[in-house]
Amino acid sequence: MAVDAIKGEKTLAELAKLHDVHANQIVDWKNQLLERAASVFGAEASSARVVNLKELHAKIGQLALENDFLAGALTKAGMLSAKR
């Protein structure tokens, strides 16, 4: 609703009637979104995501290495067919 108010495609009265809320509430939500949008979509989240991706890539590498090692050991022991 706040995004619709920012877009300005409909008047506040139209939005209030459509969503069954008071126009003042829409104005408050619009102002809150404008004030806080940078923190919601800002760089803080992306840096945390990069750290998380590094951890995930490290874990994927570790699991792939363990998987390859175990497959080789089981194949040598005759417990795993080479066809897989």
ZILINRA-V30308 format. One record per run of one state. SS is the DSSP state (H for helix, E for strand, C for the rest). FROM is the first residue (numbers start at 1). TO is the last residue. If there is no record, write none. Layout:
ss=SS from=FROM to=TO
ss=SS from=FROM to=TO
//
This chain:
ss=C from=1 to=1
ss=H from=2 to=7
ss=C from=8 to=11
ss=H from=12 to=19
ss=C from=20 to=22
ss=H from=23 to=41
ss=C from=42 to=42
ss=H from=43 to=76
ss=C from=77 to=84
//
